[in-house]
C-alpha cells in the first residue's frame, strides 16, 4: 500500500491561493489523467468496498461521482449519485446541512436506497465533514445501512474525522492519504 500512496501523492498538485488567498488547493486532476494512478485508486477503494460488505456505492457530487462510479463497476455493485438539491428528477429524499457560511441541501432518488442495502460513501476529500455527515443521515433515512466512508484524501487539520465518528456509529472511515 505504501507504493500506492506514493503514486497517488505524486499525482496530486498543490495550487497556492486557490480558490482564495491563503488556501492550498489539492488538485486531483493530474491523478485522474494518469491511467495507472487512477486504476490504483479505483482498486484501493474497491478493496475497501469489498472489506465493508457494501452492496451500493454513494458518490457525493461532484468528484465523488468520478471516483465512486468506477469503484462500483470494479466491485460489481450499484452506484447511487447524491446530488445538490434540485438536480434529480422525480421523487427524492433531501437532507439540509450547515456550511461554514450558510447552508446547503443534498438529495437522492427515494427508490435508490432500501432496507438491506449496505452503502459505502465515497468522496475525494474529507474536510470538515458536513456533506459526508448529511449523506450518512440521508442514507439512514432511506432505510439503508452505512457500511462506511472512504476518501482519497483527508485534510486532518480541519477535524472532519472527529465530526463524523459519532455519525458513523462504528462504521469505518478510510482515507487513503492524510495531509
N, C-alpha and C positions, 0 to 999 in steps of 0.2 A: 504494500500500500504506500510505502514511502516514495517509490518511483512514481506512482500515480499522482500523489500530492505534489511532488516536484514538477511533474509535467504540467499539471493544472496551474500551479502558481506561476510557472514560466510563461503561460499564455494569458495571464490577466495583466492588463495595462493600467497603471496609475495615471489619472488625469487630474492634475492640480487645479484647484479653484473652480471646480465644476460640480454642481450647477451654480454655485455661488462661491465667493472668496472664502478661503479657509477650509473648504471641503476637499478631501482627496477621494475622488470617484474611482471605483474599481470597475473597469470596463472589461466585460467578458466577451466582447465580440471577436477578439483575436482567438480565444479558445474555441468559439463556435466555428470559426473559419478553418480551424485545423482539424481534419478528419480523425487523426489519431487521438488528439486530446478530447474531442467531443465523444468519440467512441469510448475512451477510458472513463469519462464522466458518466456516460449512459450506463456502462457496465457496472460501475460502482454503485450508482443509485438503484439499478435493477437488482443488485445483490441485496441491498437494504430492503427493497420491496419484498423479496423472497424471504428474508430473515424475519420480517414482521408479519408474514402471512397475509399481506394486503391482497384484496380482491379487486380494488379500484385505486386509481391514482387521481388525486385532485391537483390540478396545476393552477397556481394563482396568477392572475393577469399581471403583467403580460409575459415576463420572462419565464415564469413557471410553466407557461404553455410550451415554450421552446424546449425546456428540459424535460417536462413531465410526459409529453406525448411519446417521444422515442423510448422512454423508460417503460411506459405502459406496453408498447409494442414488444420490447425486448423481454419483459416479464410475462407477456401473454395475458394481460389483464386490461380492463376497461380504463379509459381516460375521461375525466369529467372536468370541464373548464369552470372555474369560479371567476365570474366577470364583475366588472364595475356595474352598478345599478343602471338599468335601462338598456343594456346591451343584448339581453337574451329575449327572444320572442316566447310567447306562451306563459304558462303558469310557472312562477318562480317562488323560491323562498329567499328572503333577504335578511341581512344582518348589518346593522349600523355599528360603527366603532369610532372612537376618537383618535384624531391625529394630533401631532404637536400643535398645529394651528388649525383648528376646525374639526370637521368630521367627514366621514365617507361611508359608503354602503357597498356591500358586495352581494351577489346573487348567484344562485344555482338553479337549474331546472328542477322543479319539485319532484319529478318522477325519476331523476337520475340516480338518486341515492335511496336505499331502502334498508329496512331491518335486515341484519345478517351481513351487510357489506362491511368489510374491514378496509378503511381508507387511509392511505398514506398521502399526506400533503407534501407537495414538492414546490420549492421556490428557489430562486437563485441566491438571494441574500437574506439572512436573518439580521435585522437591525433592531428596532425597538420591539418588534413582535406584534404590533397592533393588527395588521392584516392577517397574520397567521392565527392569532387568537380568535379573531372574528370567524375565520374559516372553520376552526375547530368547533365553535359554538354552532355554526350553520350545519356542519356535518351531523352533530348530535341531534339538533332539532329535526333533521330529516330522518332520524331513527337509526342511523348507521353508527358504527363504532370507529373510533380513531385508532388506527394501527401505529401511527407515529408521524413525525415531521422530519423531512430530510431536505437539507440545503447544501448548495455548493460551498457557500462561504458564510461564516458567522462573524459579524462585527462585534466582538466580545465586549468592547468598551461601551456599547450602547445598552446593555442589560436585557436584551430580548429573551435570553435563556431563563433568567430568573422570573421574568414576567410569565413565560409560557409553561414552566414546570407544573404549577398548580392546575392549569387548564388541561394539560396533557394527562393528568391523573395516572402517572406511571408509564404511559406510552413513551417510547424512546424519541429523543431529539438527536438526530445525527447530522453533524456538519462535517463535510469532507476537509474544509480548511477553516481555520480561525485566525483572524487578524485583529 
